[in-house]
Amino acid sequence: MITLLSVNIEGYCSICEPTHLQLNQGCTILIKAPNGNGKSSIFGAIVWCIYGKSLKGISDVNTWKEVQPKDYSGTKVEVFFQRDNEVYKIVRCQNYKKVLEDGAKGNNRLIFYENGDPVNIKGKIQLQERIILKLGLSYQLFMNSIMFGQGLQRLITESNSDKKKLFEEIFDLNFLNIAKGIAQEDRENILYEANQVEHKAHMLQQEIESTKGTYFELRERERSWKTTIHRERRELREKKKKLIDQLRKEKRKVTEEIDLTLDVKVKNQSKLVVSLKEKLNNARSLSKVPLEDFIDTILELMNNKKYDDAYKSILKIKKAFSKITRYQEELEQANDRLYELKETRNKLDDIKDTCNEYATEIVRIDSMLMKLSKEKLKVLSPKYKEKWQSFKKKLRKVDEDYHNKLGELKDYEWLLNDPLGNNGIKAYLFDSSLDLLNHTLDSYSEVLGFRISFEIDLGSTRKDFVTLIERNGIIIDYDELSGGEKQVCNLAMAFAMFESMSAARGINIAFLDEVFESLSSDNIEIVINLIRHIFENKTLFLITHHDSIPLSHSKILQVEKQNGLTYLKQL
């Protein structure tokens, strides 16, 4: 239930003097004054305070500067209202110089209180949205369903889209639009995510192709590499085999015994040569007796008939020469053998050097073979194959996500087009709401003298709204009605919408501004009867310049204008 509790007005249009309006539920406030005295300013102040707009939709306030009193401090309007068990207060100022209750100047401020506490929201737009949310009424809905006046919009002449929008708001079907908006936003988000996933899939596909190309290129290089390695290994093994064979051949040239005893033999043979040289020298020392001395010795022995001694001396010399010859021969043989042994040793050393060279080369070849074996392990293609397989696995997951997103999009397409579409839940609720509205209008028919109903032209592409007016069983055109009948018809449709909205939302207040203008006495009576029927238990503001309006529980607020300024006085 929405109830207007009180209004404080200061400096709005021609209402300069602070004015307080205390409202009681279920009463009618008759605001009476001749035309031009500023009666509508009261309504304008309330609307401006709530929405920041005038009755004509203008945001600026005309303060009638030419007639402002000297103590004029600007514009301030306060509206107190209650919804359910919550109490709210709206304070809106324009060029207000005085200090407000929070200790700061009013200036051009907008303040919203919820149960006595100011709402801490920066920005007038966001704060205005909060006010509309708590009130539950947009400016358009307020002006079409609560504020009825001389400029009453003729619903019958509104565009189809405007009618539809207004009906949706009146019947509180905006939640479906909100739901559709949320669903649409979710769909857009999912579509964006799907596009992102699709892009990711495309990038992964490119990476897969790139990795695949690199993998096969490396595979080809590795095959060539392996062929080269195999060839080099084969060549090295063959070379090694040849070297081993040569090594074995060289080693066979000398026996193990020679190899082991050769140095000893060379040493012993050297000793033999030395010994023979000594013997030869000793033998030579014996043969070094001068020949003349030897002959003289022999002749002397012969002359002395010492033939045995002479013979022994000759034998001795002969033996010495025999030994020299033998020792010389033995020495030559010993030297030849020593030379052979040394040559053998030199040859063996050469063989050992060659064997060492072969062994070193074999070790180098083994090292190269080991290196080639290790190189064989440094292949890159398996890594790229693993990377390729990893990308393919990721792509499968991304494809799965993408198809899931497409499935979600289909679900949202169904949700938007069927349940939340124009032919879904909204259409069902709309038809039901129109039935309620038509039922309300039908209850007016006895008072009006004709019947009004809203219908939807299902044959039209846009499913346009059609207003049917029936009198005495005959459908008549709106233009066939008189001016007064048209005004009564417009009021009846507006009142029916108010009743429907009041029942749905608990609206407990209405504003009627000169609704009797240009009506005949009969039509005035019709409107009064409608007012009695509709607004009996609601707070009603009724502006009129008629002297007497037969409405019970009425408070009369007299509006007077002096020197261009408006003053309000309760009678």
Contacts in CASP RR format, 6 or more apart in sequence:
PFRMAT RR
TARGET T0000
AUTHOR 0000-0000-0000
METHOD contacts of the structure
MODEL  1
MITLLSVNIEGYCSICEPTHLQLNQGCTILIKAPNGNGKSSIFGAIVWCI
YGKSLKGISDVNTWKEVQPKDYSGTKVEVFFQRDNEVYKIVRCQNYKKVL
EDGAKGNNRLIFYENGDPVNIKGKIQLQERIILKLGLSYQLFMNSIMFGQ
GLQRLITESNSDKKKLFEEIFDLNFLNIAKGIAQEDRENILYEANQVEHK
AHMLQQEIESTKGTYFELRERERSWKTTIHRERRELREKKKKLIDQLRKE
KRKVTEEIDLTLDVKVKNQSKLVVSLKEKLNNARSLSKVPLEDFIDTILE
LMNNKKYDDAYKSILKIKKAFSKITRYQEELEQANDRLYELKETRNKLDD
IKDTCNEYATEIVRIDSMLMKLSKEKLKVLSPKYKEKWQSFKKKLRKVDE
DYHNKLGELKDYEWLLNDPLGNNGIKAYLFDSSLDLLNHTLDSYSEVLGF
RISFEIDLGSTRKDFVTLIERNGIIIDYDELSGGEKQVCNLAMAFAMFES
MSAARGINIAFLDEVFESLSSDNIEIVINLIRHIFENKTLFLITHHDSIP
LSHSKILQVEKQNGLTYLKQL
1 82 0 8 1.000
1 83 0 8 1.000
1 84 0 8 1.000
1 506 0 8 1.000
1 508 0 8 1.000
2 81 0 8 1.000
2 82 0 8 1.000
2 83 0 8 1.000
2 135 0 8 1.000
2 136 0 8 1.000
2 137 0 8 1.000
2 505 0 8 1.000
2 506 0 8 1.000
2 507 0 8 1.000
2 508 0 8 1.000
2 509 0 8 1.000
3 25 0 8 1.000
3 81 0 8 1.000
3 82 0 8 1.000
3 83 0 8 1.000
3 508 0 8 1.000
3 509 0 8 1.000
3 539 0 8 1.000
4 23 0 8 1.000
4 46 0 8 1.000
4 79 0 8 1.000
4 80 0 8 1.000
4 81 0 8 1.000
4 508 0 8 1.000
4 509 0 8 1.000
4 539 0 8 1.000
5 23 0 8 1.000
5 80 0 8 1.000
5 81 0 8 1.000
5 82 0 8 1.000
5 87 0 8 1.000
6 20 0 8 1.000
6 21 0 8 1.000
6 22 0 8 1.000
6 23 0 8 1.000
6 79 0 8 1.000
6 80 0 8 1.000
7 20 0 8 1.000
7 21 0 8 1.000
7 23 0 8 1.000
7 42 0 8 1.000
7 45 0 8 1.000
7 46 0 8 1.000
7 49 0 8 1.000
7 77 0 8 1.000
7 78 0 8 1.000
7 79 0 8 1.000
7 80 0 8 1.000
8 18 0 8 1.000
8 19 0 8 1.000
8 20 0 8 1.000
8 21 0 8 1.000
8 76 0 8 1.000
8 77 0 8 1.000
8 78 0 8 1.000
9 15 0 8 1.000
9 18 0 8 1.000
9 19 0 8 1.000
9 21 0 8 1.000
9 42 0 8 1.000
9 45 0 8 1.000
9 77 0 8 1.000
10 16 0 8 1.000
10 17 0 8 1.000
10 18 0 8 1.000
10 19 0 8 1.000
10 73 0 8 1.000
10 74 0 8 1.000
10 75 0 8 1.000
10 76 0 8 1.000
10 77 0 8 1.000
11 63 0 8 1.000
11 72 0 8 1.000
11 73 0 8 1.000
11 74 0 8 1.000
11 75 0 8 1.000
11 76 0 8 1.000
12 41 0 8 1.000
12 44 0 8 1.000
12 45 0 8 1.000
12 48 0 8 1.000
12 61 0 8 1.000
12 63 0 8 1.000
12 75 0 8 1.000
12 77 0 8 1.000
13 38 0 8 1.000
13 41 0 8 1.000
13 44 0 8 1.000
13 45 0 8 1.000
13 61 0 8 1.000
13 62 0 8 1.000
13 63 0 8 1.000
13 64 0 8 1.000
13 566 0 8 1.000
14 38 0 8 1.000
14 41 0 8 1.000
14 64 0 8 1.000
14 67 0 8 1.000
14 561 0 8 1.000
14 564 0 8 1.000
14 565 0 8 1.000
14 566 0 8 1.000
15 38 0 8 1.000
15 41 0 8 1.000
15 42 0 8 1.000
15 45 0 8 1.000
15 565 0 8 1.000
15 566 0 8 1.000
15 568 0 8 1.000
16 68 0 8 1.000
16 69 0 8 1.000
16 72 0 8 1.000
16 565 0 8 1.000
16 566 0 8 1.000
17 565 0 8 1.000
17 567 0 8 1.000
19 568 0 8 1.000
21 29 0 8 1.000
21 42 0 8 1.000
21 557 0 8 1.000
21 568 0 8 1.000
23 29 0 8 1.000
23 509 0 8 1.000
23 539 0 8 1.000
24 539 0 8 1.000
25 508 0 8 1.000
25 537 0 8 1.000
25 538 0 8 1.000
25 539 0 8 1.000
26 508 0 8 1.000
26 536 0 8 1.000
26 537 0 8 1.000
26 538 0 8 1.000
26 539 0 8 1.000
26 540 0 8 1.000
26 553 0 8 1.000
27 539 0 8 1.000
27 540 0 8 1.000
27 553 0 8 1.000
27 554 0 8 1.000
27 555 0 8 1.000
28 535 0 8 1.000
28 539 0 8 1.000
28 540 0 8 1.000
28 542 0 8 1.000
28 551 0 8 1.000
28 552 0 8 1.000
28 553 0 8 1.000
28 554 0 8 1.000
28 555 0 8 1.000
29 539 0 8 1.000
29 540 0 8 1.000
29 541 0 8 1.000
29 542 0 8 1.000
29 554 0 8 1.000
29 555 0 8 1.000
29 556 0 8 1.000
29 557 0 8 1.000
30 542 0 8 1.000
30 544 0 8 1.000
30 549 0 8 1.000
30 551 0 8 1.000
30 554 0 8 1.000
30 555 0 8 1.000
30 556 0 8 1.000
30 557 0 8 1.000
31 39 0 8 1.000
31 42 0 8 1.000
31 541 0 8 1.000
31 542 0 8 1.000
31 543 0 8 1.000
31 544 0 8 1.000
31 557 0 8 1.000
31 559 0 8 1.000
32 39 0 8 1.000
32 543 0 8 1.000
32 544 0 8 1.000
32 545 0 8 1.000
32 546 0 8 1.000
32 547 0 8 1.000
32 556 0 8 1.000
32 557 0 8 1.000
32 558 0 8 1.000
32 559 0 8 1.000
33 39 0 8 1.000
33 545 0 8 1.000
33 558 0 8 1.000
33 559 0 8 1.000
33 560 0 8 1.000
33 561 0 8 1.000
34 545 0 8 1.000
35 545 0 8 1.000
36 561 0 8 1.000
37 559 0 8 1.000
37 560 0 8 1.000
37 561 0 8 1.000
37 566 0 8 1.000
38 559 0 8 1.000
38 561 0 8 1.000
38 566 0 8 1.000
39 513 0 8 1.000
39 543 0 8 1.000
39 545 0 8 1.000
39 559 0 8 1.000
40 55 0 8 1.000
40 513 0 8 1.000
40 543 0 8 1.000
41 566 0 8 1.000
42 541 0 8 1.000
42 543 0 8 1.000
42 559 0 8 1.000
42 568 0 8 1.000
43 55 0 8 1.000
43 147 0 8 1.000
43 511 0 8 1.000
43 513 0 8 1.000
43 541 0 8 1.000
43 543 0 8 1.000
44 54 0 8 1.000
44 55 0 8 1.000
45 77 0 8 1.000
46 77 0 8 1.000
46 79 0 8 1.000
46 511 0 8 1.000
47 53 0 8 1.000
47 54 0 8 1.000
47 55 0 8 1.000
47 139 0 8 1.000
47 142 0 8 1.000
47 143 0 8 1.000
47 147 0 8 1.000
48 54 0 8 1.000
48 61 0 8 1.000
48 77 0 8 1.000
48 92 0 8 1.000
49 77 0 8 1.000
49 78 0 8 1.000
49 79 0 8 1.000
49 90 0 8 1.000
49 91 0 8 1.000
49 92 0 8 1.000
50 79 0 8 1.000
50 90 0 8 1.000
50 131 0 8 1.000
50 135 0 8 1.000
50 142 0 8 1.000
51 128 0 8 1.000
51 132 0 8 1.000
51 139 0 8 1.000
51 142 0 8 1.000
52 59 0 8 1.000
52 92 0 8 1.000
52 110 0 8 1.000
52 128 0 8 1.000
53 59 0 8 1.000
53 139 0 8 1.000
54 60 0 8 1.000
54 61 0 8 1.000
55 143 0 8 1.000
55 147 0 8 1.000
57 139 0 8 1.000
60 94 0 8 1.000
61 75 0 8 1.000
61 94 0 8 1.000
63 72 0 8 1.000
63 74 0 8 1.000
63 75 0 8 1.000
63 94 0 8 1.000
63 95 0 8 1.000
64 564 0 8 1.000
64 565 0 8 1.000
67 563 0 8 1.000
67 564 0 8 1.000
67 565 0 8 1.000
69 565 0 8 1.000
73 96 0 8 1.000
73 97 0 8 1.000
73 98 0 8 1.000
74 93 0 8 1.000
74 94 0 8 1.000
74 95 0 8 1.000
74 96 0 8 1.000
74 97 0 8 1.000
75 93 0 8 1.000
75 94 0 8 1.000
75 95 0 8 1.000
75 96 0 8 1.000
76 91 0 8 1.000
76 92 0 8 1.000
76 93 0 8 1.000
76 94 0 8 1.000
76 96 0 8 1.000
76 98 0 8 1.000
76 106 0 8 1.000
77 91 0 8 1.000
77 92 0 8 1.000
78 89 0 8 1.000
78 90 0 8 1.000
78 91 0 8 1.000
79 89 0 8 1.000
79 90 0 8 1.000
80 87 0 8 1.000
80 88 0 8 1.000
80 89 0 8 1.000
81 87 0 8 1.000
81 88 0 8 1.000
81 90 0 8 1.000
81 135 0 8 1.000
82 88 0 8 1.000
83 134 0 8 1.000
83 135 0 8 1.000
83 136 0 8 1.000
86 114 0 8 1.000
86 115 0 8 1.000
86 134 0 8 1.000
87 115 0 8 1.000
87 116 0 8 1.000
88 112 0 8 1.000
88 113 0 8 1.000
88 114 0 8 1.000
88 115 0 8 1.000
88 131 0 8 1.000
88 134 0 8 1.000
88 135 0 8 1.000
89 112 0 8 1.000
89 113 0 8 1.000
89 116 0 8 1.000
90 110 0 8 1.000
90 111 0 8 1.000
90 112 0 8 1.000
90 113 0 8 1.000
90 131 0 8 1.000
91 100 0 8 1.000
91 109 0 8 1.000
91 110 0 8 1.000
91 111 0 8 1.000
91 112 0 8 1.000
91 113 0 8 1.000
92 109 0 8 1.000
92 110 0 8 1.000
92 111 0 8 1.000
93 100 0 8 1.000
93 106 0 8 1.000
93 107 0 8 1.000
93 108 0 8 1.000
93 109 0 8 1.000
93 110 0 8 1.000
94 108 0 8 1.000
95 107 0 8 1.000
95 108 0 8 1.000
96 105 0 8 1.000
96 106 0 8 1.000
96 107 0 8 1.000
96 108 0 8 1.000
96 109 0 8 1.000
97 105 0 8 1.000
97 106 0 8 1.000
97 107 0 8 1.000
98 105 0 8 1.000
98 106 0 8 1.000
99 105 0 8 1.000
99 106 0 8 1.000
100 106 0 8 1.000
100 109 0 8 1.000
100 111 0 8 1.000
102 111 0 8 1.000
102 118 0 8 1.000
110 124 0 8 1.000
110 127 0 8 1.000
110 128 0 8 1.000
111 118 0 8 1.000
112 118 0 8 1.000
112 119 0 8 1.000
112 121 0 8 1.000
112 127 0 8 1.000
112 130 0 8 1.000
112 131 0 8 1.000
113 119 0 8 1.000
114 134 0 8 1.000
119 127 0 8 1.000
119 130 0 8 1.000
121 127 0 8 1.000
121 130 0 8 1.000
132 138 0 8 1.000
132 139 0 8 1.000
136 505 0 8 1.000
137 145 0 8 1.000
137 146 0 8 1.000
137 505 0 8 1.000
137 507 0 8 1.000
138 169 0 8 1.000
140 165 0 8 1.000
140 166 0 8 1.000
140 169 0 8 1.000
141 166 0 8 1.000
141 169 0 8 1.000
141 170 0 8 1.000
141 501 0 8 1.000
143 153 0 8 1.000
144 153 0 8 1.000
144 155 0 8 1.000
144 166 0 8 1.000
144 170 0 8 1.000
144 494 0 8 1.000
144 497 0 8 1.000
145 166 0 8 1.000
145 170 0 8 1.000
145 494 0 8 1.000
145 497 0 8 1.000
145 498 0 8 1.000
145 501 0 8 1.000
145 507 0 8 1.000
146 498 0 8 1.000
146 507 0 8 1.000
146 509 0 8 1.000
146 510 0 8 1.000
146 511 0 8 1.000
147 510 0 8 1.000
147 511 0 8 1.000
147 513 0 8 1.000
148 491 0 8 1.000
148 494 0 8 1.000
148 495 0 8 1.000
148 498 0 8 1.000
148 510 0 8 1.000
148 511 0 8 1.000
148 512 0 8 1.000
148 513 0 8 1.000
148 515 0 8 1.000
149 511 0 8 1.000
149 512 0 8 1.000
149 513 0 8 1.000
149 514 0 8 1.000
149 515 0 8 1.000
150 513 0 8 1.000
150 514 0 8 1.000
150 515 0 8 1.000
150 517 0 8 1.000
151 513 0 8 1.000
152 487 0 8 1.000
152 490 0 8 1.000
152 491 0 8 1.000
152 494 0 8 1.000
152 515 0 8 1.000
154 486 0 8 1.000
154 490 0 8 1.000
155 163 0 8 1.000
155 166 0 8 1.000
155 467 0 8 1.000
155 490 0 8 1.000
155 493 0 8 1.000
155 494 0 8 1.000
155 497 0 8 1.000
156 467 0 8 1.000
156 478 0 8 1.000
156 489 0 8 1.000
156 490 0 8 1.000
156 493 0 8 1.000
158 166 0 8 1.000
160 462 0 8 1.000
160 464 0 8 1.000
160 465 0 8 1.000
163 465 0 8 1.000
164 465 0 8 1.000
166 497 0 8 1.000
167 173 0 8 1.000
167 430 0 8 1.000
167 433 0 8 1.000
167 434 0 8 1.000
167 437 0 8 1.000
167 465 0 8 1.000
168 174 0 8 1.000
168 176 0 8 1.000
168 177 0 8 1.000
168 426 0 8 1.000
168 430 0 8 1.000
170 433 0 8 1.000
170 497 0 8 1.000
170 500 0 8 1.000
170 501 0 8 1.000
170 504 0 8 1.000
171 429 0 8 1.000
171 430 0 8 1.000
171 433 0 8 1.000
171 436 0 8 1.000
171 500 0 8 1.000
171 501 0 8 1.000
171 504 0 8 1.000
172 504 0 8 1.000
172 505 0 8 1.000
173 426 0 8 1.000
173 429 0 8 1.000
173 430 0 8 1.000
173 433 0 8 1.000
176 420 0 8 1.000
176 425 0 8 1.000
176 426 0 8 1.000
176 429 0 8 1.000
179 420 0 8 1.000
180 416 0 8 1.000
180 420 0 8 1.000
180 421 0 8 1.000
183 412 0 8 1.000
183 415 0 8 1.000
183 416 0 8 1.000
183 420 0 8 1.000
184 416 0 8 1.000
186 412 0 8 1.000
187 409 0 8 1.000
187 412 0 8 1.000
187 413 0 8 1.000
187 416 0 8 1.000
190 405 0 8 1.000
190 408 0 8 1.000
190 409 0 8 1.000
190 412 0 8 1.000
191 409 0 8 1.000
193 405 0 8 1.000
194 402 0 8 1.000
194 405 0 8 1.000
194 406 0 8 1.000
194 409 0 8 1.000
197 398 0 8 1.000
197 401 0 8 1.000
197 402 0 8 1.000
197 405 0 8 1.000
198 402 0 8 1.000
200 398 0 8 1.000
201 395 0 8 1.000
201 398 0 8 1.000
201 399 0 8 1.000
201 402 0 8 1.000
204 391 0 8 1.000
204 394 0 8 1.000
204 395 0 8 1.000
204 398 0 8 1.000
205 395 0 8 1.000
207 391 0 8 1.000
208 388 0 8 1.000
208 391 0 8 1.000
208 392 0 8 1.000
208 395 0 8 1.000
211 384 0 8 1.000
211 387 0 8 1.000
211 388 0 8 1.000
211 391 0 8 1.000
212 388 0 8 1.000
214 384 0 8 1.000
215 381 0 8 1.000
215 384 0 8 1.000
215 385 0 8 1.000
215 387 0 8 1.000
215 388 0 8 1.000
218 379 0 8 1.000
218 380 0 8 1.000
218 381 0 8 1.000
218 384 0 8 1.000
219 381 0 8 1.000
222 379 0 8 1.000
222 380 0 8 1.000
222 381 0 8 1.000
225 379 0 8 1.000
226 376 0 8 1.000
229 372 0 8 1.000
229 375 0 8 1.000
229 376 0 8 1.000
232 368 0 8 1.000
232 372 0 8 1.000
233 369 0 8 1.000
233 372 0 8 1.000
236 365 0 8 1.000
236 368 0 8 1.000
236 369 0 8 1.000
236 372 0 8 1.000
237 365 0 8 1.000
237 369 0 8 1.000
239 361 0 8 1.000
239 365 0 8 1.000
240 362 0 8 1.000
240 365 0 8 1.000
240 366 0 8 1.000
243 358 0 8 1.000
243 361 0 8 1.000
243 362 0 8 1.000
243 365 0 8 1.000
244 358 0 8 1.000
244 362 0 8 1.000
246 358 0 8 1.000
247 354 0 8 1.000
247 355 0 8 1.000
247 358 0 8 1.000
247 359 0 8 1.000
247 362 0 8 1.000
250 351 0 8 1.000
250 354 0 8 1.000
250 355 0 8 1.000
250 358 0 8 1.000
251 351 0 8 1.000
251 355 0 8 1.000
253 347 0 8 1.000
253 351 0 8 1.000
254 262 0 8 1.000
254 344 0 8 1.000
254 347 0 8 1.000
254 348 0 8 1.000
254 351 0 8 1.000
258 344 0 8 1.000
258 348 0 8 1.000
259 348 0 8 1.000
262 341 0 8 1.000
262 344 0 8 1.000
262 345 0 8 1.000
262 348 0 8 1.000
263 345 0 8 1.000
265 341 0 8 1.000
266 338 0 8 1.000
266 341 0 8 1.000
266 342 0 8 1.000
266 345 0 8 1.000
269 334 0 8 1.000
269 337 0 8 1.000
269 338 0 8 1.000
269 341 0 8 1.000
270 338 0 8 1.000
272 334 0 8 1.000
272 338 0 8 1.000
273 331 0 8 1.000
273 334 0 8 1.000
273 335 0 8 1.000
273 338 0 8 1.000
276 327 0 8 1.000
276 330 0 8 1.000
276 331 0 8 1.000
276 334 0 8 1.000
277 331 0 8 1.000
279 323 0 8 1.000
279 327 0 8 1.000
280 323 0 8 1.000
280 324 0 8 1.000
280 327 0 8 1.000
280 328 0 8 1.000
280 331 0 8 1.000
283 320 0 8 1.000
283 321 0 8 1.000
283 323 0 8 1.000
283 324 0 8 1.000
283 327 0 8 1.000
284 324 0 8 1.000
286 316 0 8 1.000
286 317 0 8 1.000
286 320 0 8 1.000
286 323 0 8 1.000
287 317 0 8 1.000
287 320 0 8 1.000
287 321 0 8 1.000
287 324 0 8 1.000
289 317 0 8 1.000
294 313 0 8 1.000
294 317 0 8 1.000
297 310 0 8 1.000
297 313 0 8 1.000
298 310 0 8 1.000
298 313 0 8 1.000
298 314 0 8 1.000
301 307 0 8 1.000
301 309 0 8 1.000
301 310 0 8 1.000
301 313 0 8 1.000
302 310 0 8 1.000
418 424 0 8 1.000
419 425 0 8 1.000
420 426 0 8 1.000
421 427 0 8 1.000
422 463 0 8 1.000
430 456 0 8 1.000
431 456 0 8 1.000
433 500 0 8 1.000
434 454 0 8 1.000
434 455 0 8 1.000
434 456 0 8 1.000
436 500 0 8 1.000
436 503 0 8 1.000
437 454 0 8 1.000
437 496 0 8 1.000
437 497 0 8 1.000
437 500 0 8 1.000
438 453 0 8 1.000
438 454 0 8 1.000
440 496 0 8 1.000
440 499 0 8 1.000
440 500 0 8 1.000
441 451 0 8 1.000
441 452 0 8 1.000
441 453 0 8 1.000
441 454 0 8 1.000
441 492 0 8 1.000
441 493 0 8 1.000
441 496 0 8 1.000
442 451 0 8 1.000
442 453 0 8 1.000
444 452 0 8 1.000
444 492 0 8 1.000
444 495 0 8 1.000
444 496 0 8 1.000
444 530 0 8 1.000
445 451 0 8 1.000
445 452 0 8 1.000
447 526 0 8 1.000
447 529 0 8 1.000
447 530 0 8 1.000
447 533 0 8 1.000
448 488 0 8 1.000
448 489 0 8 1.000
448 492 0 8 1.000
448 526 0 8 1.000
449 471 0 8 1.000
450 469 0 8 1.000
450 470 0 8 1.000
450 471 0 8 1.000
450 476 0 8 1.000
450 485 0 8 1.000
450 489 0 8 1.000
451 469 0 8 1.000
451 470 0 8 1.000
451 471 0 8 1.000
451 473 0 8 1.000
452 467 0 8 1.000
452 468 0 8 1.000
452 469 0 8 1.000
452 470 0 8 1.000
452 489 0 8 1.000
452 492 0 8 1.000
452 493 0 8 1.000
452 496 0 8 1.000
453 467 0 8 1.000
453 468 0 8 1.000
453 470 0 8 1.000
454 465 0 8 1.000
454 466 0 8 1.000
454 467 0 8 1.000
454 468 0 8 1.000
455 465 0 8 1.000
455 466 0 8 1.000
455 468 0 8 1.000
456 463 0 8 1.000
456 464 0 8 1.000
456 465 0 8 1.000
456 466 0 8 1.000
457 463 0 8 1.000
457 464 0 8 1.000
457 465 0 8 1.000
457 466 0 8 1.000
467 478 0 8 1.000
467 493 0 8 1.000
468 475 0 8 1.000
469 475 0 8 1.000
469 476 0 8 1.000
469 477 0 8 1.000
469 478 0 8 1.000
469 481 0 8 1.000
469 489 0 8 1.000
470 476 0 8 1.000
478 486 0 8 1.000
478 489 0 8 1.000
481 489 0 8 1.000
483 518 0 8 1.000
484 518 0 8 1.000
484 519 0 8 1.000
484 520 0 8 1.000
484 523 0 8 1.000
485 523 0 8 1.000
487 518 0 8 1.000
487 519 0 8 1.000
487 523 0 8 1.000
488 519 0 8 1.000
488 523 0 8 1.000
488 526 0 8 1.000
488 527 0 8 1.000
491 515 0 8 1.000
491 527 0 8 1.000
491 530 0 8 1.000
492 530 0 8 1.000
495 530 0 8 1.000
495 534 0 8 1.000
498 507 0 8 1.000
498 510 0 8 1.000
498 534 0 8 1.000
499 534 0 8 1.000
501 507 0 8 1.000
502 508 0 8 1.000
502 538 0 8 1.000
507 538 0 8 1.000
508 538 0 8 1.000
508 539 0 8 1.000
509 538 0 8 1.000
509 539 0 8 1.000
509 540 0 8 1.000
509 541 0 8 1.000
510 535 0 8 1.000
510 538 0 8 1.000
510 539 0 8 1.000
510 540 0 8 1.000
510 541 0 8 1.000
511 540 0 8 1.000
511 541 0 8 1.000
511 543 0 8 1.000
512 531 0 8 1.000
512 540 0 8 1.000
512 541 0 8 1.000
512 542 0 8 1.000
512 543 0 8 1.000
513 543 0 8 1.000
514 543 0 8 1.000
514 544 0 8 1.000
514 545 0 8 1.000
515 527 0 8 1.000
515 542 0 8 1.000
515 544 0 8 1.000
516 524 0 8 1.000
516 527 0 8 1.000
516 544 0 8 1.000
516 546 0 8 1.000
516 549 0 8 1.000
519 527 0 8 1.000
528 549 0 8 1.000
528 550 0 8 1.000
528 551 0 8 1.000
531 540 0 8 1.000
531 542 0 8 1.000
531 551 0 8 1.000
532 551 0 8 1.000
542 549 0 8 1.000
542 551 0 8 1.000
555 570 0 8 1.000
556 570 0 8 1.000
556 571 0 8 1.000
557 568 0 8 1.000
557 569 0 8 1.000
557 570 0 8 1.000
557 571 0 8 1.000
558 568 0 8 1.000
558 569 0 8 1.000
558 570 0 8 1.000
558 571 0 8 1.000
559 566 0 8 1.000
559 567 0 8 1.000
559 568 0 8 1.000
559 569 0 8 1.000
560 566 0 8 1.000
560 567 0 8 1.000
560 569 0 8 1.000
561 567 0 8 1.000
END
